[in-house]
């Protein structure tokens, strides 16, 4: 592997470096993750990159001043043996190239031109980062906006009338839990439908659309103990039988299905299946839905949409766009792509700004499928939330957007994300995951993100809820969810 050395002294202050050595990865010219090794000197004054790639870009978690502590990437670096680079100018050039390609109109702005010509400094990086996101938002508001629908995870609506009322008030539709441990807690032969039936009945009474989530999810958290010893042939046989029963039971009630969830992410692949085996299961689910629920929409739900530590090889994790290309090439049919987007704790959910996010969303828009932001969540408080799934994590570890997380920032980020997402003709819906900060994490559907809910512990609504309610009111609930 060829070694590149990045000098970081211009990215430091008297107090601390302006980047962390926690979250980093390499991408190629097309911004697709690639294989390589990255290490840091103890003083963080140098970064060493080793890769066989002929060229690459480096993503780092950088303090971008008023924009927040977010992921930024360098411009393209040619891979030459033991070559030294100043990191700061590469980051500045990387952001300039990113926004100019994303919104070419910015090149006509005099303020932007002045910023480009300023001398290289941390202030220049901060100013360009802030200006580019502000310009993007202004541009997005001037574009035709798709009328989005809003879904909410409905797993907890049976717990209290307050939660049901919140869900009904805010959301056009609800997501119903169809996990392995819900339908088959004890064996392949015994099916349990009670809770699922009740949630569906409640959503129908409230005249909300219903999405089934998911037909196949191979994360350990979804698997009852008896499933964990299955061979692949046994797993496939069970999945076929189970999917048939689910579709036969709910084909009239549920018109949208996450047919697979988090393929091909490594941490959701308990059985260590190959890409070929994952493709086979996806094909099975796709064909069963086509046969037993032919009017239903089939969604491929993706978790790691930035795929920071993925690369193309025979075993997951691989970049999700590469997996989607394989589905298309093999003729495996699906109508939609679901994109999970959590932010605000751990490296899996490191903070991003709207420029980086829209660039990534456009990658998936190229598939010409309907797009759903299928699972959304980020904190509303800048502190540890011991009652959530990530109960040991402080949001500051993953950075922040504009300022440390609070209820106003949570709402403003949602509004910004909605605005840029709605510029994509393929955009269809957004789904908020956590309903309330009340109670403690119990299972997948209880409390996921630290203070990431739409209501507080006393069930009073946060500013985020007001934004969703206003959007729902503007649409009037008169249109179909999918054209």
RAJOUR-V486493 format. One record per residue. N is the residue number from 1. RES is the residue in one letter. OMEGA is omega in radians with two decimals (none if undefined). Layout:
N RES OMEGA
N RES OMEGA
This chain:
1 X 3.08
2 X -3.09
3 X 3.03
4 X 3.14
5 X 3.14
6 X 3.13
7 X -2.95
8 X -3.01
9 X 3.14
10 X 3.10
11 X 3.12
12 X 3.01
13 X 3.10
14 X -3.06
15 X -3.01
16 X 3.02
17 X 3.13
18 X 3.09
19 X 3.07
20 X 3.08
21 X -3.10
22 X -3.01
23 X -3.09
24 X 3.03
25 X -3.12
26 X 3.01
27 X 3.12
28 X -3.12
29 X -3.12
30 X 3.11
31 X 3.05
32 X -3.08
33 X 3.14
34 X -3.09
35 X 3.08
36 X 3.10
37 X 3.13
38 X 3.03
39 X -3.00
40 X 2.98
41 X -3.06
42 X -3.13
43 X 3.14
44 X 3.12
45 X 3.06
46 X 3.03
47 X 3.12
48 X 3.14
49 X 3.09
50 X 3.13
51 X 3.06
52 X -3.12
53 X -3.13
54 X 3.12
55 X -3.09
56 X 2.95
57 X -3.11
58 X 3.03
59 X 3.09
60 X 3.06
61 X -2.91
62 X 2.99
63 X -3.06
64 X 3.08
65 X -3.09
66 X 3.13
67 X 3.12
68 X 3.07
69 X -2.94
70 X 3.05
71 X 3.00
72 X 3.12
73 X 3.11
74 X 2.91
75 X -3.07
76 X -3.14
77 X 3.03
78 X -3.03
79 X 3.11
80 X -3.04
81 X 3.04
82 X 3.11
83 X -3.12
84 X -3.14
85 X 2.91
86 X -3.02
87 X -3.03
88 X 3.13
89 X 3.10
90 X 3.09
91 X 3.11
92 X 3.13
93 X 3.13
94 X 3.14
95 X 3.11
96 X -3.14
97 X -3.11
98 X -3.08
99 X 3.13
100 X 3.10
101 X -3.09
102 X -3.13
103 X -3.07
104 X -3.11
105 X -3.10
106 X -3.10
107 X 3.12
108 X -3.10
109 X -3.09
110 X -3.14
111 X 3.11
112 X 3.12
113 X 3.10
114 X 3.12
115 X 3.13
116 X -3.05
117 X -3.14
118 X -3.14
119 X -3.11
120 X 3.12
121 X 3.05
122 X 3.13
123 X 3.12
124 X 3.10
125 X -3.13
126 X -3.09
127 X 3.13
128 X 3.12
129 X -3.14
130 X -3.10
131 X -3.10
132 X 3.12
133 X 3.11
134 X 3.13
135 X 3.12
136 X -3.13
137 X 3.11
138 X 3.10
139 X -3.08
140 X 3.14
141 X -3.14
142 X -3.12
143 X 2.99
144 X -3.08
145 X 3.05
146 X 3.06
147 X -3.08
148 X 2.95
149 X -3.05
150 X 3.13
151 X 3.03
152 X 3.03
153 X -2.98
154 X -3.01
155 X -2.99
156 X -3.02
157 X 3.09
158 X -3.04
159 X -3.11
160 X 3.10
161 X -3.14
162 X 3.13
163 X 3.11
164 X 3.13
165 X 3.09
166 X -3.11
167 X -3.11
168 X -3.12
169 X -2.95
170 X -2.89
171 X 3.05
172 X -3.10
173 X -3.11
174 X 3.11
175 X -3.06
176 X -3.11
177 X 3.12
178 X -3.07
179 X 3.10
180 X -3.07
181 X 3.06
182 X -3.04
183 X -3.06
184 X -3.07
185 X -3.00
186 X -3.10
187 X 3.11
188 X -3.03
189 X -3.06
190 X 3.13
191 X 3.13
192 X -3.03
193 X -2.92
194 X -3.09
195 X 3.14
196 X 3.11
197 X -3.08
198 X 3.11
199 X 3.13
200 X 3.13
201 X -3.14
202 X 3.11
203 X 3.10
204 X 3.11
205 X -3.12
206 X 3.07
207 X 3.09
208 X 3.05
209 X -3.04
210 X 3.07
211 X 3.11
212 X -3.04
213 X -0.37
214 X 3.03
215 X 3.13
216 X 3.00
217 X -2.99
218 X 3.03
219 X -3.14
220 X -3.10
221 X -3.12
222 X -2.96
223 X 2.93
224 X -3.04
225 X -3.06
226 X -3.12
227 X -2.93
228 X 3.13
229 X -3.09
230 X 2.94
231 X 3.14
232 X 3.08
233 X 3.11
234 X 3.11
235 X -3.12
236 X 3.12
237 X 3.14
238 X -3.13
239 X 3.11
240 X -3.12
241 X -3.10
242 X -3.13
243 X 3.10
244 X -3.12
245 X -3.14
246 X -3.10
247 X 3.10
248 X -3.10
249 X -2.96
250 X -3.04
251 X 3.10
252 X -3.04
253 X -3.02
254 X -3.09
255 X 3.13
256 X -3.11
257 X 2.83
258 X -3.03
259 X 2.97
260 X -3.12
261 X 3.02
262 X 2.87
263 X 0.06
264 X -3.10
265 X -3.03
266 X -3.06
267 X 3.06
268 X -3.09
269 X -3.06
270 X -3.05
271 X 3.13
272 X -3.13
273 X 3.08
274 X 3.06
275 X -3.12
276 X 3.12
277 X 3.09
278 X 3.08
279 X 3.13
280 X 3.12
281 X 3.11
282 X 3.12
283 X 3.11
284 X -3.12
285 X -3.13
286 X -3.09
287 X 3.11
288 X 3.10
289 X 3.13
290 X -3.10
291 X -3.00
292 X 3.10
293 X -2.95
294 X 3.13
295 X -3.06
296 X 3.08
297 X -3.11
298 X -3.09
299 X 2.94
300 X -3.03
301 X -3.03
302 X 3.13
303 X -3.02
304 X -2.98
305 X 3.07
306 X 3.01
307 X -3.00
308 X -3.13
309 X 3.06
310 X 2.96
311 X -3.03
312 X 3.06
313 X -2.98
314 X -3.08
315 X 3.08
316 X 0.09
317 X 3.02
318 X 3.12
319 X -3.06
320 X 3.14
321 X 3.07
322 X 3.10
323 X 3.12
324 X 3.09
325 X 3.11
326 X 3.08
327 X -3.13
328 X -3.11
329 X -3.13
330 X 3.08
331 X 3.10
332 X -2.95
333 X 3.00
334 X -3.09
335 X -2.94
336 X 3.04
337 X 3.05
338 X -3.08
339 X 3.06
340 X 3.11
341 X 3.04
342 X -3.11
343 X 2.94
344 X 3.01
345 X 3.12
346 X -3.08
347 X 3.13
348 X -3.05
349 X -3.14
350 X -3.02
351 X 3.08
352 X 3.03
353 X -3.00
354 X 3.10
355 X -3.13
356 X -3.10
357 X -3.12
358 X 3.08
359 X -3.12
360 X 3.12
361 X 3.13
362 X 3.06
363 X -3.11
364 X 3.11
365 X -3.13
366 X 3.12
367 X 3.11
368 X 3.04
369 X 3.00
370 X -3.13
371 X 3.06
372 X 2.90
373 X -2.78
374 X 3.08
375 X -3.09
376 X 3.06
377 X 3.00
378 X -2.97
379 X 3.00
380 X 3.06
381 X -3.11
382 X 3.14
383 X 3.12
384 X 3.11
385 X -3.01
386 X -3.11
387 X 3.12
388 X 3.10
389 X 3.11
390 X -2.98
391 X 3.14
392 X -2.99
393 X 3.02
394 X -3.10
395 X -3.08
396 X 3.14
397 X -3.11
398 X 3.13
399 X -3.11
400 X 3.12
401 X -3.14
402 X 3.10
403 X 3.11
404 X -2.98
405 X 2.96
406 X -3.05
407 X 3.13
408 X 3.12
409 X 3.09
410 X -3.12
411 X -3.10
412 X 3.11
413 X 3.09
414 X 3.14
415 X 3.12
416 X 3.12
417 X 3.10
418 X -3.09
419 X -3.13
420 X 3.13
421 X -3.08
422 X 3.04
423 X -3.13
424 X 3.12
425 X -3.11
426 X -3.07
427 X -3.09
428 X -3.04
429 X 3.03
430 X -3.10
431 X 3.04
432 X -2.96
433 X -3.03
434 X -3.11
435 X -3.04
436 X 3.03
437 X 3.13
438 X 3.06
439 X -3.10
440 X 3.10
441 X 3.13
442 X 3.07
443 X -3.01
444 X -3.01
445 X -3.06
446 X -3.12
447 X -3.01
448 X -3.02
449 X 3.08
450 X -3.11
451 X -3.05
452 X -3.04
453 X -3.14
454 X 3.07
455 X -3.08
456 X -3.10
457 X 3.10
458 X 3.12
459 X 3.04
460 X -3.00
461 X 3.07
462 X 3.10
463 X 3.08
464 X -3.13
465 X 3.14
466 X 3.12
467 X -3.13
468 X 3.13
469 X 3.13
470 X 3.12
471 X 3.13
472 X 3.14
473 X -3.13
474 X 3.12
475 X 3.10
476 X 3.10
477 X -3.04
478 X -3.05
479 X 2.99
480 X 3.13
481 X -3.13
482 X 3.13
483 X none
